[in-house]
């Protein structure tokens, strides 16, 4: 535990509870909430002082843009002034879901959300508590909830309410809330797709794959990842535990070990995760990295999953994590 939590953890996420949390957001509080990917740290995306508290709690650079979570795809037009047809197709096919669309911003998407860029990142999450909170917030006149992952900047994203409390509890205030919705089902952050050009471009890989995007849009995804657009999780070193990560190596005595279940644990190594599938790997990864830190393990050896799609997203996170904090 990094320190005592000042915020209130709410496990009974009823409609009444979500209405209370939505009202707190309208009044400038922070609310950490579960999504299908990871837990987010939310603030009213129209409230500059509330959003500034996100940056303070996370220790996040001020020019690093945030993702705005919205209640439904109908709210895209509030935040974006130019919406290509293929973006509508993606939203229709994959929202609610683990996909973020980067679009040209409207007047309500201010610099404190976009990092001073002319684009805004939007997502409709596929989690009943997240959607309930967003709808309650919308009914109280809110337009969207800005929510990066609920961890200190550059560190491992939380996939449980307990991990949120461990990470940032000490940085929250008594008026803030943590909504407990159990473990996140996907476990790695959303696919981020640049929709500001004629063709879609993946800026961060996730559960929505190239093949899924091309089938939805009928367009080829631009493979060149070179872009001037800054997005969440795009720094070279990110998602990093305290432990040093070595990739595609067997663990030695006293080292942590993460590998598919088909690979046996080397003698003297500390098994942290044995995923049976790529889905399991994504779901278990961040909890395993956190467990290593909790146990004081200095080095984690990781055998990465092979293949495209979600496996590609996992390798992206592990490569960034292996570069350290």
Secondary structure, DSSP 8 states (H G I E B T S, - for coil): --S---SEEE----HHHHHHHHHHHHTT--EEE--SSS-EEEEETT-HHHHHHHHHHHT--TTS--EEE-SSGGGHHHHEEE--HHHHHHHHHH-SSSEEEEEEE-TTS-HHHHTT-SEEEEE----HHHHHHHHHHHHTT---EEEEESSSTTB---SSHHHHHHHHGGGS-TT-EEE---S-SS-S--EEEE-SSSS-EEEE--SS-HHHHHHHHSS--B-----S---TT-SSS-SB-SSEEEES----TT-EEE--TTS---TT-EEEE--SSHHHHHHHHHHHHHHHHHTT-SEEEE----SSTHHHHHHHHHHHHHT--
